[in-house]
Amino acid sequence: MDIKDRVKSYEPLFNQWLFEELVEIHDQESLIKIKHQAIGVEKTALLKVITLYDQDNNIEFLEKRVEEIKNRLGLQVINESEYLDYEQYLIEDNQGKIIGIDLCLLMVDEVDRLQNINNVSGKLLYELGLKLFDKHEYLEALEYFKKGAEVDNSDCVCIIGYLYERGLGVEQDHYQAFRYYQSATSLGNVVASCNLAYFYELGIGVKQDYQKAFELYEFGARAGFARAICNLGYCYEYGHGTAVDLPRAVNYYYQAAKLGYSEALYSLGTCFEFGEGIEQDIERAFKCYEEAANQGHERSQHRLGYCYENGLGTIQDFVKAFYWYYQASQVNYAPALIALASCYELGQGTDIDLKAARQNYLKAARQGYSRAQFWLGYFYENHPEIKNAPYRCSYWYRQASKQNDVQAIVALGYCYESGFGVKQNLIKAIELYNKAANQGYAPAQCNLAYCYEMGIGIDVDLNEAVRYYRLAGDAGYPRALCNLGYLYDHGEGVDVDHHQAFKLYQKAAEANYAPGLYHLALAYEEGNGVDVDIDKAIEYYELASHQDYGIALYNLGLIYEHNEQYHDDLKAIKYYEAAIDQNDVRAMYRMALYLDEGKVIAKNPDKAFTYLQIAANQGYGPAMNMYGIYLENGIGGYKNLDEAFKYYLASTSDEYVPGIYNLARCYFYGIGTTVDKASAFKLFLKASERGYYDASFMIGYMYSYGDGINQDKQKAKEYFKQAANKGMKEAIEELNKLDKEV
């Protein structure tokens, strides 16, 4: 529950006040405008809430700290205090555990501006100026702060620095801010010392000086100021002004976290999550994020969402992940906006809402956050139904690329390679892949290797392909490992080495990369670099098939259809159907054969026709040939000889022998084309030379009867014998005829 909701739960405050608006949150202090609950009474006041947390839920420790604050503020004698009254409330988490205390202080009622601010204490000047500050009346507030500065009130001096830092009521001037923070620090103001340290750390208004920043953070830490303690931890974590010392960083984060400082809780959480400076403990990381998230710390809310999304330190819960991403996104925290957009896009923890997804990606991208720009581009790439999606995709990839986002650089390179959203430009694609590859980005190195392998936008250079695949493979990139394995398998750019190929496929498979699993299975099936092991082959094909990898599903079908030991037609059909769902044209062809034969499953020429049509129109040779047969004979309800001829012709582009034979028949008989015996003879001869005995019979026939060529009984016998040796009855009969003639 955030401060606003908590204060509302305490109503009526002091038996008469209600929450009106949250004015400011600063570290553990909140300033809230409250109104009188009586109807018709237009009276307002200010409420200061000091929030104390304890990570170990030590109530006695919390109460002791509250008493110390009361003593410091003089609350034991209200008449002598600047506050009218005080109350304190316990803070509970979602499980009802006490995690902190809210000390509520009723400040003086709002008053008219003092006509004479002379002879007023610096403390009162600060409080009065702060009221005006909270109402965004910065110029008027500055009058009070300046008067307070004249009497060396360090709070007034510090807040003047803040006005200059932010440009509130004055022109932004970091140097002036630096001077005021410096002056307030010299007066012992801990907040100012921390702000001054920050200026030194980042070089704002002064030359960057990590050592000076470190010393100032130490000053604030000695005073017990949580922000300074936390920032001191940051210095030790990253070596700012001191040597890197992760255990010491953790110690300071822990100290600040004990004081309930949300930024420290977040930093401590990351140390626990990633095991930096302390033993990794995901559950403790989760608790740190949860405590800080309940204080409204947006980065912790985002990280807590991530924990729920991935089941880190807690039970996976997409609804809670969505809730925390939403909370963090309310302050436009870009990483949370991306995560929220992803939830809407995937329907994770909420209903799918592409409009909301797009809006959140866009909101983060317009902040100039390169990761959001990349993901917005990727969103458009995956949703081509959106108007101008390809152009929008390439636009956002380009924006992220300008910030040297390597993932976006590669994605933009692919846009240029494929002409997606831009005019195809292979040279530009190579340039972009090179840019990202030179930064050691493995996917870019792999893409560049593939371009060298295939000659895309650059001359084929297998040595360079191997070099870049190795670079990416050394980084553990599975696609590169798999592609390099393929080169070793086929001796391209390297000597053939099936054992090395097998090792590379193994590494890719260990990353659960579907092509790696597939090639490993294929190696076991064919005995390449390892002994044949069909059980292992099936195991790895199965693992690849769990990722809907069509070719693995198809190969499983082949094993169950053709391997005698594992033969099971129903299993084969199951895998072919699953492969068809992934648009595998070879599986469509195999299913068409089952449907055409009608032995294992019911004969269904119409369904076979549909499968063949789809596969044929995607250029698969065997399907084009069989589809031609269906069109020629009117199987499946549609006969078209001209179309049959076209598909037979198309099937020969990959030298598919049955297609060559059927094309020869078309020329011989004039099916869908004019009779051309010379072309028919050449094609029959081509198919015959490749062992297709039906074609051998036709060559024998043409020689025997002088049909389209000069008669030659001896040659006719030779070709009839080839077909007869395969058991062809017609060839045996023709041979017998020729023998009788002799």
N, C-alpha and C positions, 0 to 999 in steps of 0.2 A: 504494500500500500504506500503510495507516495505521500508527501507532506500535506498536499491539499486535501486528500481523502482522509488522512489521519486527523487533521484539525477539524474537519467537518464532523468526524465521529466523536469529537470532544464537546460538541455544542450542547447546551449554551455555555460558552466560555465565561468563566467568572459569573455564571448564573444570568448573564444578560447579553452576551455578544455572539454574533454569528459571522461566519466566514464571508468575505466579499471578494477579495482577489489576492492572488499571490504577487507580491511586488518584486521580491528578489530572493535568490538563493546564493549564498556565498559560503563555500566550505560547509561547516556544520551549522551555519546560522541561516535562518529564513526570516524574511520580513513580510508580514501579512497585514493587509488592510481588513479591519473588521467593522461591522455595523451593529448598532443597537437593535435588539430583537423586538422592542416595543413598536407596535403599529403607530405610524404617524410621527415617530421620533426620528429625525434625520441627524443622527449623531454617529460619527465614526471615530475610530482610534487605530493605533498601530500595535500589532502584536509581534514581538520578537520570539522566535522559537529556536532554542539551542538544542540540537539533537546529538545525543551521545549513544554510540554503539559499542558493544563488546563482542568480539568474535567468539569468545569462549562462554558467552551467556552467563557471566559472573555478575549477579545482581548486586552483591555487596560492593564490588568494585565500582559499578555504575553509580550506586547511591553515594558512595564516598566522593566520587568526582562531582556529582551534583551539589553536594554540600560545600565542596571547595569553591565552586562557581558562585553559590549563594553568598558565601563569606566575602568573596572578592567583590561582588556587586553590592554588598551591604544590604542584602534582602532580609537580614534578621530584624532590622529596624526600618520598616517600610517608609515611615515618615521622613527618614533621612536618605532614602534611595531615590534615584531618578525614575524608578518604576512605581506604578500605582499598586500592583499586585502581582502574584505569581501562582502558577499551578504546575504540577508535573504529572505526566501520564506514561504508563508503560507501553512499549512498542512490541507487538507480537508478530511472528511470521505466520505463514499459511497453516502451519501445524500447531499454532498456539504457543510456541516457545517464545519466552521473553528475550528479545535481542537488543533492546535499547530503551532509552528514556527521552521523552520530549519535555524540556523545561520551557514553559510558556510564560513570557513576561509581558504584562500589560504596560504599554508605554503611555506617556502623557497624551491626553486627548489632542486632536489636531487643533492648533491655535492659529490665530492670525499672525502674519509675519510681524516680527518685532519692528516697531518704529525706530527703536534705537538699539543697535546691537553692540554698542560700546558697554564696557563694564559687565560683560556676560562671560561666564566661564567657557574655556575652550571645549570642554566636554559637552556643554549644552549647545554651543554653536555647532558642533559636529552633529549632534542628534537632530537639531532643527534643520540643518542643511541636508541631512540624510533624508528627511521627510520630503523635502522639495526634490531631491535627487530621485527618490522613488516615484515621484509623480512626473518624472522626465522634465522638470523645470530646472534645467542644468545651470543656466546663467544666474538665476536667483540663488540657487544652492551654492554656486561658486562664491557669492558675496560672503556667506556665512563661513565657508571653508577658508577663505582668505583671511578673514578676521581671526579665525581659530589658529591659522598658521602663524599669525603675528604674535600670538601668545604661546607659540611652540607646542601646539597640540599636534602630536605626531599623526593621529588619525586624520586630521584635516589636511596635513601636508601630504600624506599618502594618497588620499582620495583625489586631491588636485592632480597628482601624478597620473592617477587612473583616468581622469577626465581628458588629460592631454594624450594619454596612450590611445584612448578610444575615439578621440575627437568629439566629445560630448559637451556641447555648449561653447567649445573653443575649437580652433583649427587643430587638427591632429598634428602633434609635434613630439616625436619620440625622444628627441634630445631633451626637451623640457620635462617630459615624463621622467626620463632618467634622472635629471637634476632633483626633481621633487622626491623621487624614491630614495635618492642618495641622502637628501636632507632628513627625510623621515627615519631612515635607517640610523643616521647619526644620533637621532633622538631615542633610539632603542625600539623602534616600531618593527615588530617581527614580520608582519604582513608585507611591509615595504621592503624589508631585507630579502624576502623571498621573491618579490616582484623584481627587485634589482638584480638578484642572482639570475633570474630568467632572462633579463636583458643582456647580461654578460654572456650567458650560455649561448644565446642565439645571435648575439651581435646586433641588438636593437638599440639604436640611439647611442651606441658606444662600440668600440672595437671588441670583437669577440674575445673572451678571455675565460676559458674553462676553469682555470685555477681560481680566479676571483669568484666565479659562480660557485664553485665547490666550497670555498671558504664561507661565503654568505649562507649557503644552504646549511653548513655546519652550525653557524650562528643560530639560525632559526630552529634547527633540530635540537640544540642544547636547551632552547626555550620551550621545547615540547610542542612546537607547531607542526601539525600533522603533514601539511603540504610540503614543508621544508624537509621533514624526515623522509617522506616518499621520494622527493626529488633527489635527495642525497643517495637513496637506493638506486635511482636511475643513473646517477653519475658513476656509481660502482659497477653497474651492469654494463655500461657502454664506454667506460674509461674516460669520462669527461672530468679533467682536472685531477685525476688520480688513476692508479692502475686498475685494470678490470679485476674485480673480485666478486664473483657471482654469489658465493655464500654470504658475503657481507651485504650485498645488495638485497638478498632475501631477508636478512636480519632486519634491515631498515624498513623494507616493505611490511614485514610482520609487525614492527613497532607502530608504524602509521596505521596499519589495518586494525590493530588493537584499539586505536582511538576512533575506529569507525570510518576512516577516510576512504571513500569509495575508490579513488584512483589507485590507492595502495592495495586495496582488496583485489582490484583488477590485475595489477602487476604481479601480485603474489599468486593469483590464480594462474596466470600464464607461466610462471616459474614452476608451479606444481604440474600443470598440464604437459609441459615440454621437458620437465626434468632439468631445468637450468638452475644450478646452484643448490639444488636440493633433490632428493630422490623423487622420481616421478610419482605422482599420486593424483589420478584423475578425479577421484571422489572428492578430495580436498579442494581441487581446482574448481569443481562444480559448486561446492559450498561457498567459496570465495566469490565466484561470479554471482551466485544467488543473493548473497548478502548485499553486494554492491548494486545489483540490479534492483533490489527492493528499495534502494535509495534513489533510483532514477538515473543511475550511471549508464549512459547509452551503449558504451562499448561492452560493458558487462552484460547488459540486456541482450545485445547481439550475440555475444559468446555463449550466454546461457541458452539462447535459442539454438545455437549450433550444437551444444551438448545434447539438448533434447532431440534434435533432428537425427543425430548420429549415435545416440545411446551412450554418450561418454559420461561416466560417473553417475548415471541415472538410467532409468528405463526409457527406451526410445518412445517419444510421444510427439507426433507431428502437430497435434493441436496446440500443445504448449509451446512448441518451437515457433509456430505461427504467431502465437500470442506475444512472445518476447520479441520476435522480429518486428511485430507491429508497434510495440511500445518504443523500441529503439528508433524506429522510423519516424516517430512523431516529432523529433527534433531534426529531421532530415539527415540523419546519420547515413552516409552513402552506402557503406557495406550492408547495413540493415535493410536499406531500400532494395538493394540487389537481392538479398535473401528473401525478402517479402515478395518481390516480383516473381522469383523462382517458385515460391509456394503457390502463387496465383496461377502461374503458367502450368505447373505440373499437377495442380489440385492436391497439394500436400498440406494437410491440416485445415484445408478450406476447400470450397468449390472452385473448379477451374474458372478463371475469369481473365481472359487474355487482354481485355481492355485495362483492367487494373494492373496486370503484369506490365503491360507496355507503359502505363503512366508512371509506375514506380521506377522502372529502368530509366525512363526519360528524366525523371526528377533527379536521379543520382547522376546521370550522364551530363545534365546541364550544369552540374556543379564543377565540371571539368575533371571528374574522377575517371581515370583511364580505364579501370576495371569495369566500371559501369558502362562506359562507352563501348568496350569490347562486348560485354554481355548483351547490350542493346542491339549491336550489330548481329550477334549470334541469334538473338530472338527473331530478327527479321529474316535471317537466313533460313530458319526453321519454320517460318510461317509465310510461305510465298503467296498465300491467299490475301495478304494485306496489300493494299494498293501501293505500288512502287516499292515493294519489299526489297528486290535486289539492289535498287539504287540506294535506298535507306541503309541497307546492310553495309554496302561498300563505303558509304559516307561515314558511318560511325566507326568502322574499322580504321578508316583513314584518320579520324580525329584521335583515336587512341594511339595510333601509330606515331602521330606527331609527338606524343609524350614517351616514345620509345617503349611502348608496351609490346614485348616480343611476340606474345600470342596474337595480338592484333596485327602485327607486321606480317606474320605467317599467313593469317587469315586473309589479309588484303592481297598478299602474294597469290593465294589460291584464287581469289576473285579475278585477278589479272590472267592467271593461267587458264581459267575456265570461261572467262568472259561473263562472269556473274555480276551484274550491276555496273560493269564498266566495259569499255571496248577491250577485247582480248589483246593482251600485250605480253608475250612470253618473255621478252627481254626484261620488261619491268618486273615480272614475277621472279625471275632469276635474281635480279638486283635486290628485291625485298628478302628473298630467302637467304641470300648472301649476308645481308645486313644483320638478320637475326642469328644466322649460323655463326657469324664472327663473334657474337656475344655468348657463344657456347650453348645456345638453345637447341636441345636435341631434336624436337620436331622439325625445326628449320633445316638442320643438318640432314635429316632423313629425307625431307622433300627435295633438297638440293641433290642428294645422292640419286634419288629416283629420276630427276631431270637428266643427270649425267648418264644414268643407265639407259633411259629411253630416248635421249636426244630431244628433250622438250626445251625449246628456247636456247639450246646450246648443243654443240657437237657431242656425239656419244663419246664418253671417256670412262671406260669401265674401271680404270685405276682410280680416278677421282671418285667414282661411285662407291667403290670399296672403301676408300679413305673416309668419306663422310659417313657411310654406314657404320664404320668402326667407331668413329667419334661419338655418334649418337648411341651406338650399342654399348660403348664403355660407360655411358651415363645411365644405362639400364633401360633405354627406350625400346619397348617390345617390338614395334613395327620395324625398326632398323635391324634388330637382332634377327627377326624373321626373314626380312629381305636379304640380309647378308647370308643367312643360311641357304636361301634359294640359289644365290650366286655360287656358293660352294657345291651345292648339289649338282649344278649344271655346268660348272667350270667356266663361269663368265667373269673375267677379270682376275680370277684366281684358279689354281689347279683344282680339279675335282677332288673333293674330300668329304665323303658322306658322313664320316665320323664327326668332323668339325660342324657340318651342317646340323647333324643331330643335336650336338651340344647347344648350338645357338637356338634351335627350336625349343629345346628344354628350358632355356633361360626365358624365352618369350612366353612359354606356357606357364612358367612359375608366376608370371604377372597376370595370369588368367586372360591372356590376349587370345581371342578366338582363332585368328589365323595361325598363331603359334601352336595352339592346341591341335588344330587341324593338321598342320604339317608334321607334328610329332606323331599323330595317329597314322598318317600316311606312311611315315618312315617305319613304324611298327608293322603296318599292313604289308608293305613291299620289301621289308628287310633292308632298308637303306641306312647304313651306318649302325645297324643294330640287328639282332636276330629277329626273324619274323615272330610276331606275337599278336595274334588276332584279338585276344582278350584285351590286351593293352590298347590296341587300335580302337576297339569298341569303346573302351573306357574314356579315351581322350576325344574321340568323336562325340561321345555323349556330353562331355564337359563343354565342348565347343557348341553343341546343339542347344545347350541351356541358354546360350546367348543368341538363339535364333539364327545361327550361322548356317545358311542354306546349304552350302556345299558339304558341310559335315553331315547334315541330315540326309542329303542325297547319297553320300558314300555309305552311311549306315544302311540305307535302303539297298544299295548294291550288294553289300556283304550278305544281308539276309535273303536276297533274291538269288545270288549266284554261288555263294560259298556252301559247299555240300555239308560241311560240319555244322554250320549255323543256319542252314536253309529254313526260312519261315516266311512264306509269301505274305501272310497277314501283317507281320512286323514290317516287312519291306514296304507294303502299301501304307502303313501308318507313318513311316518316316518320309516316304515320297509326298504324302499329303501335307505333312508338316513343312517340307521343303517348298512345296507349291505355295504355301502361305507366305514364304519369303521370296516368291517370284522366281524360283529356280526352274529354268526352262527344260533342263535335262530331266528333272523329276516329272514335269508335265508330260514329256515324251514317254517316260517309263510307265506312267499311269495310263496313258493312251493305249499302250501295248496291252496292259492288263484288261482295260475296258474293251478293247478290240477283240481280244482272245475269248474273254468271257468264261474262263475256267475257274479261276480263284474267286472272282467276284462276278456279279451279273454283267452280261454283255450290254454295253451302252454306247452305241456308235455316236449318238448325239453329244454326249459328254466328252467322248474321245475327240470328236471333231472340234469342240470348243478348246480343249487343251492344246491340240495340234495347231489350231489357228493362232492362239496367243504365242506359243513357242516359236512358230514359224515366222510370225511378224516381228519377233525379236532376233531373227537371223540364225536360229539353231538349225544346222544342216540336216540332221536326221529327221527333225520335226517338219522341215520344209519338204523333204522328200515324201514322207508319209502323208502329209497334208495334200501334196500333189496327187497321191494315189486316191485319197478320199474324193478330191475334186474331179478326178478323171472318171471315177466309177460311181459318183453320186452317193457315196456313203455318208451318212449323217444328214441326208436330205437336200444336198446342194451339189449340182453337177455343173462344171464349167471347164471345158477343155483348154481354153485360152489361159485361164488362171492356173490350171494344172501345169501347163508348159512353163509359165513364168516361175512357179515355185521349184520345179525340177531344175530349171536353169540357175536359179538363185542358190540352190543347195550345192551346186558344183563349185562355188567360190572357194570353199575350204577343201576341195578335192574329195568330197564325200562320194565314195565309190558307188553305192546304190543310186545316188542321185545322178551320177554320170551315166549309169546304165539306163535309168528311166528317161533321161534326156535323149539318149541315143534312140530309144524306142519311139519317142515323139517324132524324131527326124525320119525314122524308118517307116512308120505307119502314117505320118502326117497328123499327129495328135496335137491340136492347138497351134499348129504351124504347117508350113508347106513341106511336102516330102523332100528330103535331102539325104539320099543314100550315102553320098561321100562323107558328109558330116557324121551320119549314123555310124559308118564303118570306123572312123577315127575314134569316136567315143566308145564304141563297143571294144575296140582294140585296147584302149586305155584302161577300161575297167577289167578286161581279161588279163592284162599284164599284172594287175593288182590282185589276181586270184579270184575274181568274181565269175563263177562258172556259168551263170546265166548268160553273161556277155560272151564267154567262150563258145557257148552253144550258138549264139546269133552270128558270130564270126564264121563258125563252121557252116551254118545254114547259108550265109551269103556266098561262101566259096563253093559249097556243094551245088547250089542252083544258079550260080552266076547272077545273083540278085544284087545289082548295084556295083558289082566288081567283076573282074574276069573270073570265069569258072576255074577252080583248081581243086580236084577231088582229093589229092594228097594232103593239101593244107586243110581241107575240110575235115579229113580224118583226124589230123593232129588236134584240132580244136574241139571236135566232138569227143575225143578221148579225154581231154582235160575235164569236160563236163561229166562224162560217163564215170570217170574215176571218183567223182563226188556223189555218184549214185543217181544222176539225173536220168530218168526213164526215157525221155524224149531223145536224149543224146545217144543212149544205147540203141534205140530203134533206128536212128539215122545211120549209126555205124553198121548195123546189121544190113540195112538197105545197100550201103556202099559195098559191103563184103559180097553180097549176092550179085551185084553188077560185075564184079571181078570174076 
